[in-house]
Amino acid sequence: MDEELRSLTERLRAESGASAVYDRLVATEDPDELARVLTEPGQPLWARELTAFRLGVAGDRRAFESLVLFLNHRDPQRCASAAHALARLDDPRTARAAAILATNELRVAYALHPVRLLAELRAPESVPALITTLERRLRPHDPYRRVALACVEGLGSLEDARARPVLNEALAHPALAQAAARALSRIPKQR
């Protein structure tokens, strides 16, 4: 069993009260049964998360909308599970959705997992969204250093020269300086 699935099922087993419905959703191999949970009214949050995750890692695009909602959830564990499933879903809409969430200043407190997902996806939207998000985090007294650090690390992993100016700016921030230096060292020198 995949480590992320094991962690998710343990957490949701407790949340569900180890119900018979939980056991059925974990055991079923019927993607249509799982997809119905996403559209039926009155389904508990844990059931929607479990089914969206299982469909997502199986590559079933019916999970996309639910996974994007979980990617922007206030609970970091739900965000992490959604990011994991979205990275495996292989839906062309994923990078755009993650970029929108990462750059939404009204939801910046929940941007950590969309930022990490963008770096993992390596999509055309990734570098511009990470640059925009990091530029906003370099303001004095910004409280979202974890998001800024994830942007710096993501830009380093993407090794794109467009990130050089914002990473140079990040060098002036003590909490980001080491990571920014490492990120800059990964970007090929311009000729």
C-alpha positions as CSV (number, residue, x, y, z in Angstrom):
1,M,0.0,0.0,0.0
2,D,1.3,3.5,-0.9
3,E,2.5,5.4,2.1
4,E,0.3,8.4,1.4
5,L,-2.8,6.1,1.0
6,R,-1.9,4.3,4.3
7,S,-1.6,7.6,6.1
8,L,-4.9,8.9,4.6
9,T,-6.8,5.7,5.5
10,E,-5.6,5.7,9.1
11,R,-6.6,9.3,9.5
12,L,-10.0,8.8,7.9
13,R,-10.7,5.6,9.7
14,A,-10.6,7.5,12.9
15,E,-12.6,10.4,11.5
16,S,-15.3,8.0,10.2
17,G,-15.5,6.1,13.5
18,A,-14.4,3.0,11.6
19,S,-17.9,2.8,10.0
20,A,-19.1,0.1,7.6
21,V,-19.4,2.8,4.9
22,Y,-15.7,3.5,5.4
23,D,-14.8,-0.2,5.1
24,R,-16.9,-0.4,1.9
25,L,-15.2,2.7,0.3
26,V,-11.7,1.4,1.2
27,A,-12.4,-2.1,-0.2
28,T,-14.4,-1.3,-3.4
29,E,-12.7,-1.6,-6.8
30,D,-15.7,0.0,-8.5
31,P,-14.8,3.5,-9.7
32,D,-18.4,4.4,-10.4
33,E,-19.3,3.6,-6.8
34,L,-16.5,5.9,-5.7
35,A,-17.5,8.7,-8.1
36,R,-21.1,8.6,-6.8
37,V,-19.9,9.6,-3.4
38,L,-18.5,12.8,-4.9
39,T,-21.9,13.8,-6.3
40,E,-24.4,12.5,-3.8
41,P,-25.7,15.1,-1.3
42,G,-25.1,14.6,2.4
43,Q,-21.8,12.6,2.1
44,P,-19.4,13.3,5.0
45,L,-16.2,15.1,4.3
46,W,-14.1,12.1,5.1
47,A,-15.9,10.0,2.5
48,R,-15.5,12.6,-0.2
49,E,-11.8,12.9,0.6
50,L,-11.3,9.2,0.5
51,T,-13.1,8.7,-2.8
52,A,-11.5,11.7,-4.5
53,F,-8.0,10.5,-3.4
54,R,-8.6,6.9,-4.6
55,L,-10.0,8.1,-7.9
56,G,-7.2,10.7,-8.4
57,V,-4.4,8.2,-7.9
58,A,-6.1,5.9,-10.3
59,G,-6.2,8.6,-12.9
60,D,-9.9,9.1,-12.9
61,R,-10.6,12.7,-13.8
62,R,-14.0,12.7,-12.1
63,A,-12.0,13.5,-9.0
64,F,-10.5,16.7,-10.3
65,E,-12.9,19.3,-8.8
66,S,-13.1,17.6,-5.4
67,L,-9.3,17.3,-5.2
68,V,-8.8,21.0,-6.1
69,L,-11.2,21.9,-3.3
70,F,-9.2,19.7,-0.9
71,L,-6.0,21.3,-2.1
72,N,-7.3,24.6,-0.8
73,H,-8.7,23.2,2.5
74,R,-7.8,24.7,5.9
75,D,-6.6,21.3,7.1
76,P,-3.0,20.8,5.9
77,Q,-3.4,17.0,5.9
78,R,-6.2,17.2,3.4
79,C,-4.2,19.6,1.3
80,A,-1.2,17.2,1.3
81,S,-3.4,14.2,0.3
82,A,-5.0,16.2,-2.5
83,A,-1.7,17.4,-3.8
84,H,-0.4,13.8,-3.9
85,A,-3.5,12.6,-5.8
86,L,-3.5,15.6,-8.2
87,A,0.2,15.0,-9.1
88,R,-0.8,11.5,-10.2
89,L,-4.1,12.3,-11.8
90,D,-2.5,13.6,-15.0
91,D,-5.2,16.2,-15.7
92,P,-4.2,19.1,-17.9
93,R,-6.2,21.5,-15.7
94,T,-4.2,20.7,-12.5
95,A,-1.3,23.2,-13.1
96,R,-3.6,26.1,-13.8
97,A,-5.7,25.3,-10.7
98,A,-2.6,25.1,-8.5
99,A,-1.3,28.3,-10.0
100,I,-4.5,30.1,-9.2
101,L,-4.5,28.8,-5.6
102,A,-0.8,29.6,-5.1
103,T,-1.2,33.2,-6.2
104,N,-4.5,34.0,-4.5
105,E,-3.6,36.5,-1.8
106,L,-6.9,36.0,0.0
107,R,-5.9,32.3,0.6
108,V,-2.2,32.6,1.0
109,A,-2.3,30.9,4.3
110,Y,-3.3,27.7,2.4
111,A,-0.8,28.1,-0.5
112,L,1.9,25.8,0.7
113,H,0.7,22.6,-0.9
114,P,-0.3,24.3,-4.2
115,V,3.2,25.8,-4.4
116,R,4.8,22.4,-3.8
117,L,2.5,20.8,-6.3
118,L,3.5,23.4,-9.0
119,A,7.2,22.5,-8.4
120,E,6.4,18.8,-8.8
121,L,4.3,19.2,-11.9
122,R,7.0,21.2,-13.8
123,A,4.3,22.7,-15.9
124,P,4.5,26.0,-18.0
125,E,2.4,27.7,-15.3
126,S,4.8,26.7,-12.5
127,V,7.7,29.2,-12.7
128,P,5.5,32.3,-13.3
129,A,3.2,31.4,-10.4
130,L,6.1,30.6,-8.0
131,I,7.8,33.9,-9.0
132,T,4.6,35.9,-8.3
133,T,3.9,34.2,-5.0
134,L,7.5,34.6,-3.8
135,E,7.6,38.3,-4.8
136,R,4.6,38.9,-2.6
137,R,6.2,37.1,0.3
138,L,9.3,39.3,0.2
139,R,7.5,42.2,1.7
140,P,8.6,43.3,5.2
141,H,7.0,41.4,8.1
142,D,5.2,38.9,5.8
143,P,4.0,36.0,8.0
144,Y,4.0,33.3,5.4
145,R,7.7,32.3,5.4
146,R,6.9,28.6,4.9
147,V,5.2,29.5,1.6
148,A,8.1,31.7,0.6
149,L,10.6,28.9,1.4
150,A,8.6,26.4,-0.6
151,C,8.6,28.9,-3.5
152,V,12.4,29.3,-3.3
153,E,12.9,25.5,-3.1
154,G,10.5,25.0,-6.0
155,L,12.2,27.5,-8.2
156,G,15.5,25.9,-7.5
157,S,14.2,22.5,-8.5
158,L,12.8,23.9,-11.7
159,E,16.2,25.4,-12.6
160,D,14.6,28.2,-14.8
161,A,16.6,31.4,-15.4
162,R,13.5,33.5,-15.1
163,A,13.7,32.9,-11.3
164,R,17.1,34.4,-11.0
165,P,16.0,38.1,-10.1
166,V,13.5,37.0,-7.4
167,L,15.9,34.5,-5.9
168,N,18.6,37.2,-5.8
169,E,16.1,39.4,-3.9
170,A,15.4,36.5,-1.5
171,L,19.1,36.5,-0.6
172,A,18.4,39.6,1.5
173,H,16.0,37.8,3.7
174,P,17.8,35.8,6.5
175,A,15.1,33.1,6.7
176,L,15.4,32.5,2.9
177,A,19.1,33.3,2.2
178,Q,20.5,29.8,2.4
179,A,17.7,28.2,0.3
180,A,17.9,31.0,-2.2
181,A,21.7,30.5,-2.6
182,R,21.2,26.8,-3.2
183,A,18.4,27.5,-5.7
184,L,20.5,30.0,-7.6
185,S,23.4,27.5,-7.7
186,R,21.1,25.0,-9.5
187,I,20.1,27.5,-12.3
188,P,22.4,27.2,-15.3
189,K,24.6,30.2,-15.9
190,Q,23.5,32.4,-18.9
191,R,25.9,32.5,-21.8
